[in-house]
Amino acid sequence: MIFWYVISSVLLGLLLFFPTRKFIMAMAINKLQRKENRDATAEEKEKIKKSSTVYAAFVSFTFAFLYNKFVMFKYFGRF
């Protein structure tokens, strides 16, 4: 049961990671462009991509593990 919990949490985290990273990156680039009133350079975009990768990984995997914990507890009781 724990094996299934870990595998399903990791798969859900991976599925959520890429759209989450893209969303965070788009919001950060738009904020920078609005603030600076110019287009972002390639260096700035690369820096934003690195930081958004860390944030997206944290958010998506935390959500995946907590969500699966809730689902496992609700439908299978304590495991």
N, C-alpha and C positions, 0 to 999 in steps of 0.2 A: 504494500500500500504506500509506503514511504517512497519507494522507487518510482511509482506512478506519479506521485505528487511532485517529485523533483523534475522528472522528465516533462510532465505537462506544464509545469511552471516555467521551465527554460524555453520550451517551444512557444508558449504564449508570450513570454518576454521578448523572444526574437521576432515574433510577428508584430509586436507593438513597437519595437525599437526603431525600425526604419522610417515609418511614417511620423513617429514622434520626433526623431532627429530632424527630419525635413521640416516639420512644423516649427520647431524651436529655432532652427536655423533661419527660416524665412522671416519669422517675427523679429529676430535679432538684426538681420540685415535691413529689414524695413525700418526698424527703430533707428539704426545708425544713419541710414540715408535721409530720414526725416530730420534727424538732429543736425547732421552736417550739411544738408541741402546739396548733396552731390552723390554720385554713384560710389559704391564701395569698391575698393581696389581688390585685386586678386589676393594680396597678402592679408587684407582684413577679412576677406571671405574665408580664407584658409584658417585663420585664427578663430573665427566664429564657428567654423565647422568642428574644430578640435574641442572647443568648450561645449558645443551643443551635443557632441557625441557622449561626453561624460554625463551631462545632465539627462540626456535621453536614456542612457543605460540605467542610471539610478532610478529614474521615474518608472520606466517600463518594467524593469525586473522587480522593483519593490511592489508595484501594483500587481504583477503577475503572481508573485508568491503570496501576497495577502489575499488576493481574489481566490486563488486555488485553496488556500487555507480555509476561507469561509465556505467555499463549495464543498470541500471534503468534510468539514465539520457538520454542515447542514445535512448532507445526504448520507454520510457514512458514520456519523458519530465521532467519538474520539478515535484518533489513530495514532 
